[in-house]
């Protein structure tokens, strides 16, 4: 491999000989940087919430009463939307879901426990009768960066497809001490989101 500078050569040597690379910041500075990473009201979250609100969806945010404190809860549609960060929740096949080169064991354990917790919460929510959608950070930051409309369209379709069918029983009459019942789907008429 061709090295442009002494620094390139040195970093290549360190990586080939499995020498642990030190952090470029001291512990105090690293702690300060990590503390600024938010768990709620992130920029992608705000963008998605604003787009859903503009479409007429009303929701709750980070509802503590539900497993996993979902990012967006659409009560009317019995649907939950999690907006996952690709790094923190291990988005398979995404270039942003990498394992850091320093303190590797810690990060593998941390991210594995995050994904296991996500699976447990998904199971609990499904048992409770909720439909769960997952939106990945890279979709908002990169794929739909300039126009989030296609993503909101997909979410709208998923929500509409998950609506439960209600069945109504109507009495149609009596015939010699027999009650005649007919069960039919109740269709709720409402405007589809644009």
Secondary structure, DSSP 8 states (H G I E B T S, - for coil): ---SSHHHHHHHHHHHTT-----SS-HHHHHHHHHT--SSS-HHHHHHHHHHHHTT---EES-TTSTT--SEEEGGGTEEEEEE-TTTTT-TT-TT----SSSHHHHHHHHHHHHHHHHHHHHHHHHTT-EEEEEEHHIIIIITSS--HHHHHHHHHHHHHT---EEEEEEEEEETTEEEEEEEEE--------
